[in-house]
Amino acid sequence: MLGNDFSNRYTLRLNIDQNISSNFKVGLQSQLAYYDQNLRADAILTVANKVLPYYSPYAADGSLTKFPGNGAQVNPLLEEAEGAYVNQNNITRILSTAFAEWKPLKGLTIRSNLGIANSSLRNGNFQSANTIVRALSTGSIATVSNTTQTDLTWENIITYQKKFTNHSLGITAVTSYLSNRSDNSSASGTGQLLASQSFYALQNNPANVSIFSRYVGSNLTSGAFRINYAYREKYLLTLTGRADGASVLAPQNRWSFFPSVAVAWRIVDEGFMKEQNIFSDLKLRGSYGVAGNSAVNPYQTQSALSLIPFAWNDQSTLAYGLDPQTGNPNLNWELTKTLNLALDFGLFKNRVSGSFDYYDSRTSDLLYQMAIPASTGVQKIQSNVGKTRNTGFEVLLRTENIKTKDFSWTTSITYTRNKEKIVYLPNGDDIANSLFIGYPIASFYDYDKIGIWQTKDAALAASYGYKVGDIRVRDVDGNGTITALNSDRIVLGSAVPKYSLGFTNDIKFRNFDLNVQVFARQGQMFISNYANKFEPNAIENGANVDYWTPENPTNEYPRPNTGISRASMPFATTLGYKDGSFVKIRNISVGFTFPSTVSQRLHVGNIRWYVSAKNYITFSKVKDYDPEGGGSFESPLTKLIVTGFNIDF
């Protein structure tokens, strides 16, 4: 029935479109049996309506043509042929854990944990000469890559707990060893003589046969201790010390020591608080400590050479040379010293509770990928450079608004405000790396776009050397010219938000529950990959943007211009900066817990059905993109509706 219905409508379509080739009709009709089994007739009709006005993908004998209509576009149906495109992964993972524990004395525990993770991956990839990617290239390509990974973690932990009269003491000592090893090799070639051999016989590829191998290893060795002391459970003291050695740093800088101290006073337990009925919890706490960061890739302290082929003196054969890869032999730990002061409170039997935290973090020897002059042969090098400071506070407030037998409603509010700034750079502001004293690290330094030159401002635009429809930027120094001089560029904004706000409500009515989570982030900027896909000629595969024309005097994008590329267009980089502030309903969940009589019949402990909408409603100045994704094509945040059952056994 499905096939007949589709055939009738397909015949009607053929009568309407007189320009369709007969070859395509034959080819499509020959596929009807396949389509009847795999696709709905309505979907096929929609596809046919879209593709029928174009060239036929089939030759007179019903076979697929490589370039339909003798054009430059490859027939995408060729890629669906058996064996034309193969991408095969074989993955094996083995996780092994073991531990031993000994308690020789009361309160004393000695434990050793060992974990080993082994994984292997074999990827085989073959793209025939008829695939979209290879049809315009040098024939097929076959690649095989093998990767083995071994991660080892060994920890030894000694704990001692002792209580006597009004005192309690806890001592913990830890040693740990982390090892990571990765071994990778690959081989490839082009022009496979027998496509049926796919990627299994690379030696039969007559051209561009290449091999590659790599080994990466790193170790982290640590030792730490912690002493917890409490007097009457209301005066609390914690002392911590940790020493780490990281193999990824320079040999002379691998080890560092990180101490910390924390104190707390449970005010609510004092005698003078016994008679009051307002505070159910009140604690004052503070801490100061040093933390380290060694997040650099292995071997970045070493300089290396890679063999590369290159053309020389118009010779047909390639010459070979060495490509330098410069390392930094002085890489050190990035150190952060943090002071934290906080107050925890609970009111009216904890119907209202929360905390207030103030912090001041100062980082020195900041790890950063520094751009260096291209004349060195290297674009960036990992370095310890500068000092930063982060100050701010975090507020948490939780309230039980209603609490009865059948109905409850709780609310949680979080507010975080942070101010980040660079406080020291060895040579002052570093324009090449967009590092500026007094601003966050992730700052954007560029011209300030204020619109597009409009017809009424033609004379003023000409005085600056531009035309109506060009991008208009602010003359910061007011000298009547806009050049590449730094006086006309400013710090436009930062990827660091000024503050974040969370607002969550949990409501329960008998067997129903509702959760609504709202999240906001304000005062941040990001670079939109979509906005940067703008094409000046307006005819290539660029973004669908609001171009300026005399009939559409917009201030969004400049006029189309076939005589210029985006790379050479003045101030084109200013088009990508977007205000990343947003308010979003991050989650709405509705659930229903089935009565116990239902779960007992099914011999389970509990059954709950739920449906959730995640990232579904966002309010921002950016259209068709969730700003929380940071402007990237690779990591957009998708809208989701999820439903399911939670079953406890």
N, C-alpha and C positions, 0 to 999 in steps of 0.2 A: 504493500500500500504506500509505503514511504517512497519507494523508487518510482511508482507511477505518478504520484503527486509531484515529485520533483521533475520528472520528464515532461509533464504537461506544462509546468511553469517555465521550464528551460526552453521548450519549443516556442512558447509565447515570447520569451526573451529574444530568441533568435529571429523571430519575425520582426521584432522592433528594431534590433541593431543590424542593419543591412551591411555594415562594414566589417563584420566579423569573418575571419577566414574560415573556409570549409575545413582546413586541416585542424584548426583548433576545436571545431565542432566534433570531429571524429575522435580527436584525442580525449576531449572531455567526456564524450559519451562512453568511451571505452573504460573510463574510471568510475562509472556510475555504481557498479556493483561494490567497489571498494568503499565509495562514499556512503552507500546505503548502510553498510555495516558499521561505519565509524563516526559519521557526522549527521547532524540534523539537516533536513532538507532546507529549512529556512536559513541556516548558517551558510550552506553551500550557495544558495541563491544570492545571498548578500555578497559573498566573495566573488561569484561570477559577475554580478552587476558591476563590481569594481574593476575586474581584470579584463572583461570582454572587450572594452573599447580599445585595448592596446594590442601589441603584436602577439601572435600565437606562439606558445612555447613548444609547439610540436611541429615536426617536419611532415612531409607528405606521407611517409611510411609509418607515422605514428610515434616515431622516436623523438626524444627531446633534443632541441637545438641548443647550441652553446650560446650563441648571440642572437636572440630573437629579433627579426627585422633588420639583421645586419648592423645592429647598433652596438654601442659600447657597454651596454649593461648585460651582465652575466645572468643566465637563466637560473633562478634560485632553486628550481625543482631538481636540477642536477645534483644538488647537495644531498637530496633525499634518496638517491640511488644507493643500493646496498654496497657497503664498503667504501663509498666515496669519502666519508668523513668518519673517523674512528677516534674516540677519546676514551681510553680504558684505564681505570685506576684499580690497582690491587693494594689493599691496605691491611696490615697486620699490626695489632697492638697487644702488648702483654703488660699487665700491671701486677707487680709483686710487692707484697708488704709483709713485714714480720716485726715482732717486738718481743722483748724480754723484760720482766719486771721482778724486782726483789724488794722485800720489806724486812730488812735485818733487825730494825728496832721500831718501837712504837713511834709513829709520827714521821718516820723516815722512809722515803720511797726512792728507789733507783730504777730508772726505766730507760731502755734503749729502743729506738724506732729505726727501722730500715725500710726504705721504699725505693724500688727500681722500676722505671717505666721504659720499655723497649718498644720501638715502632719502626716499621719499614714500609716504604711506599714505592711502588713501581708504576710509572705513568707511561703509557704508550699512545702516541698521537700520530695520525696519518691523515693528510689532506691531499686528495687526488688533484690532478691537473684541471678537473672540471668543477672544483669548489669555487665559491665566490672569491675567496681570498687569493687562490693560486691561479685562477684562470688567466689573469693578466700578468703573471709572473713567470718564473723559469720552471714550470712543471710542478710535480707533486713535491711534498716535503714530508719526511718521516723523522720522528724524534722519540727517543727512549730515555727516561731519566730514572735514577734509583737514589733513594735517600734512606739512610738509617739514622735513628736518633736514640740516644741513651741518656736518661736523666736519673741521677742518683741523689737521694737525700738520706743522711745519717744523722740522727739526733740522740744525744745522751742527756737525760734530765734527772737532776737530784732535787727532791723537795723535802723540806723539814717543817713540821707544824708543831707548835708547843703553846699551851696556855697555862698560866700560873697566876693565881689571885686575880688582880685587875689588869693583867698584861696578856697580850697574845703576840706571838712572833711567828713569822713565816719566812723561810729562806728558800730560794730557788737558784740553782746553778745549771747552766745549759752550755753544751758545746754542739756545734752543728757543722756539717760539711755538705755543700751542694756542688754537684758536678754535672755539667752539660756537655754532651759530645754529639756532633752532627757530621755525617759523612755523605757527600753528594757527588754523583757522577752522571754525565749525560752524553749522548751522541746523537748526531743528526746528519741528514743528507737529503739531496733533492734529485728529482728526476727518476724515481723508482721505475725500473724497467717493467716489472710485473706488479700491477696494482694489487693483485690478489695477495701479494706477500706483505702488504701493509707496512707495519713498522718492525716486522720480525727479521728482515734480512737487510740491514743497513748497508752491508758491503755491496749490495746490488744497486746502490744509488751512485750514478756516474759523476755527480758533481757536488761540490760544497760539503763534502764529508768532514765533520769536525767533532772534536771530543772536548770534554770539560770535566774537571774534577775539583773538589774543594773539601777542606776539613776545617771545622770550627770547634774550638773547645774553650771552656771557661770554668773557673772554680771560685767558690766563696767559702771561706773558713771563718767561723765566728765563735766567740766565747762571751757569755753574759752571766750576770748575777742580779738578783733582786731580793731586797729585804723589806718585808712589810711588818710594821710595828703598830700596835693599837693599845691605848690606855683607856680603860673603861668603855671601849668601843665608841668613843666620841672624839678622841684626839688621835689622828691617823697620820702615819709617816711612811713614805715609800722611797727607797733609795735604789737606783738602778745604774748599772754600768755595763757597757757592751763594747767589745773590740771586734773589728771586722777586717779581714784581709781579702781584697778583690784582685784576682789575677788580671782583670781587664785594664787596670791602672798601671802607671809607670812603676817599675820595680822599687824605686826608692820612696814611693808614695802609697803603696798598697794597703798599709795598715793605718787604722785610725781608731781612737777611743771616743765613745759617746756616753757621757754621764747625764743623769737627770735626777731631780728630786721633786717630790710632790707631797703636799700637806693638806689636811682637811680637818675641819672642826664642825662636829654635829651640834649645832647650837640648840636644836630642839630637845636634846637630852640633858641640858643643863637644868639645875634645880630651879632657877628663876623662871623657867618656861613651863613648869608643871601646872600652874594655876590658870594659864591662858587657854582659850578654846578656839583660837583662830588658826594658828600654825599647827599642822599635823606633820610637817617636815620642814626643816630649815638647816641647810648645810653650806658652809663657806669653804671653798677649796682653791688651791693655787698650785702651779707647777712651773718648773723651768728645766729645760733640757736641750741637748744637742742631738740632732739627727743627721745622718749622712746619706748621700746619693751617689752611686757609682754607675748610673744607667748609661753606659757607653758600650758600643759594640766591641767584641774582642778584636785585638790587634790594631786598634786605633792609635796606640802608642808607637807603632812601628811603621816605617816607610817600606813600601814594596814596589816591585816592578812587574808589569804584565806585558806579555808578548802580543803585539798587534801587527796585522798586515796593513800596508798602505801602498798607494801608487807613487812611483818615483820616475821622474825624467821621461814621461810619456812611454815607458816601457810596458809591454803587454803582460809581463810577469810581475807579481807583487813583491815588494821588498818587506822586510820585517824589522820592527824596532821595539823598544821598550817604553811602556807608558808608565811614568812615575805616579805613585800613590803616596802622598805625603802623610805621615803620622805625626803625632805630637808626643815627644818622649817625656813630657813633664805633666801629663794628665794627673789630676789629684782629685780627692773627694770634694764634692760640693757639700758645704756644711750649712745647716740651718739651726739657729738658736731661737727658741720660742719661749715666751712668757705667756702664761694663761692664768687668768683670774676668773672665778665663776661663783655663782650663787644658785643653789637648788632650793626650791620651795614647794610646799604643799599647803593648801588652805581648806578649811572646812572639811576635815576628814578626806582630804585629797580630791574633793570635788573639783577643785581648781589646782593645777600643779604645773610646774615648768622649770625653766632654768635660763640663766643669762650668762653668757661667756664672752669675755674680752680677751683678744690675743694680739700679740706683737711678735712677728716672725722676721728675723733678719738673716738673709742668706749671703754667704760669701763664696768666692771661687765658683761662681755660677757656671755650670756646664752648658755650652751653647755652640751650635754649628756656625762658625764665623766665615763669612765670605772673604776671600783674599783675591788679590789681583790675578787675572787670567794668565798673565805673563809667567806665573810660576808653574803653569801646567795643571793646577788643581783649582777647583772652584771653591770648595769649602773645607774647613778643617775643624775638628772638635777641639774646643779650648775651654780653659777656666778663665772667665773674664767677668769683672764687675761684681757689684753688690746690689741686692734688692731688699726691699722692706714691704711686708704685708701687715696691715693693721685692720682690725675690724671687730665686729661682734656678732654673735648668734643668739637669737631669742627663740625659745620654745615655750608654747602655752597650750595646755590641754585642759579641757573642761568637760565635765559630765553634766550636760544641760538638763536631761531628763533621765530618770532611772526608776522604772516601775517593774512590776512582774511581767507585763506584756509588752512594754515599750521602753526603749532606751535610745538616747541620742548623745553622741560624744563628738567633740570638735577638737582638732589639732591645728595649730597655726605655727609656722616656722618663718623666721625672717633672718636673712643673712646679709650683712653689708661688709664689703671688703674694699680696701684701698691699696692697690699695688703700685709701686714705683721703683724705678732704678735710682739708687742713691750714689753710685760711684761707677765710673768707667775709666780705665787707665788713661785714655786719650780724649776724654770728654765725649760729647755726642758722636755716635758712630752712624753716619747717614747710610753707608753701604749696607749695614745690617739692620737698619731701622731701629736702633737702640738710642733712646734719648733720656737723659737724666730728668727725673720728675714724672716720667710716664711709665706705664706697664711695658713688659717685654713684648707682648703681642700687640704692638701698635701699628697703625697704618699711616704712612707718611707720603703725601702726594699733593697734587693740586686740588683745590676746592671747587668742584663743579657747582655752578649756580644756575645752570640751565642751558638753553640753546640760543644762539644769536638770532633775534627776531628781525623781521623786515623793518620795523620802526627804528631799530638800532643799527642800521646798515652802516652809517657814517662812523659811529663809534667802533664797530667791529673792524672796519677798514683801518682805523687808526692803530689798532693792535695787530694788523696784518691778517685778519680772518674775514670770512664771508658769512652772509646770512645762511643759517642752517648748520654752522659749525658748532662744536662744543664750546661753551662759554665757562671760563673759570675765573675765580676772584683774583683781582690784582692786589695781592696782600700788602706789598710795600708801597702801592699807590704811585709808582713812578711812570705809569703810562705804557709800560711794556711787560709782557709775560714771557719769560724765557725759562731755560733750565736751571737758572740760578736758584739757590736754596731760599732766597728771600721771598720767592713766590710759592713755596711749598710749606705745608704745615702738617702737624699731627692731626689727622681727621677724627680718629677715634681708636678704640681698642676692642679686642675680642673678649676682654675681661668685663663682665657685667658690673654695674654699680651696686645692685642688690638683687636678691632672689627672694621669692615669697611662695610659701606653700600653704594650702588651705584644704583640709580634709574633714569630711563629715561621714560618720558611720551611724546608720539608723537601723534599728531592729524592731520589728513588730511581729510578735508571735513567731511564726516559722519563716517570715520574710526578712531579708536583710538588703540594705542599700549602701553602697559606698560611692562617694563622689570626691574626686581628687582634682584640685585646681592648682596649677603651677604657673608662676610668672617669673620672667627674667627681664630686667630693664637696664638700659644704658650700655648695650654692647653693639658691636659692628661686626660684619663678616663680609667676605668677598664671595659673590654669587657666581658660580661656574656657568649657570644658565645665562645670566646677564652678560657675561664675557664671551658668550658664543655669538654675539652680534657680528653680522657681516656687512661691511659698508656697501658692497655691491647689490645687496638685497636679492640676489638670485641664487646663491649657493645655499647649502643646507645649514643655515644659521638659525638663530632663535626667532620666534615670531614676536617682533618688538614694535613699538610705537615710533616709527620713523617720522622725522620732521619733513613736511612738504608745505608749499605755500597754502594749500587747502587745509592742512592739518598742522597748525603752528604749535606743536607740542614742545615741552621742555625736557622730554625723556631721552630721545636718541637723535643723533644728527641726521642730515639729509642723506639719502642713498647717493653713492658716488662710485661708479665703475672704474674710475681712474686711480683708486687708492686702496691699499690693503689696510687691514686693521692694525698691523704692526707699525705701519708708517703714519697712521692717523694721529694728529696731535691730541693729547689728553685722553686717549681711548681707555686707559686704565681706570679713569674716574668713573666709568660706567658700571663697574662691578661692585662698588661699595654700597652696602645696604644696611639700614637700621635693623638690627637683629632683636629688638625688644619684642616681647610677645607675652600674651596671657593665653593659657590653654587649659581646657578640661582634659587632663591627662588620662583619666580613667573614670568610667561610670559602670558600676557593676550591680546587678540585681540577682539575688539568689533566693532559693527556697529549699529549706531543709524538710525532708519528708518525715512524717510522724514515725515514732519508734515502732509502731505496729507494722509499718511497711518494711522497715529494715530488719525486724525480727523474722518476718516471713521469708525474707531473702537470705537470712543467716549472715547478715553483715552488721557492723556497728553503727554506721551512720551513712546517709545518702543526702547529698546536696546537689541541686541543679543550679547552674549559674549562666549568665550571659553578660559579657563585658564589651564595652566600646573603648578602645585605647587610641589616644592621639587623634580623636575624631573631630574635635572642635578647637580651632586655633584662631586667635585674634591678633593680627599683626599688620604692618604696612607692606609686607611682602606677599605678592599674589602667587597662589598655586605652589607654595613651598613652605614646609615647616621650618622656621628659623633655627629650631633646636638642632637641626641637622648640619648647621654650619656652612651652608652654601655648596656642599660637595655633591657631585653626581653619584659618587661611589657609596655614600652612606646616608641616603634619604630616610626620614622617618615615615613609615607607612601607617595608614589608618587601618585599624583592625577591628573586626567584630568576632568575638570568640565565645563559643558556648560549649558546655561540657558538664560532666558529673564528677563530683568528689565522693569517693566511696572508701570508707574506713572498715577494715576487716578486724 
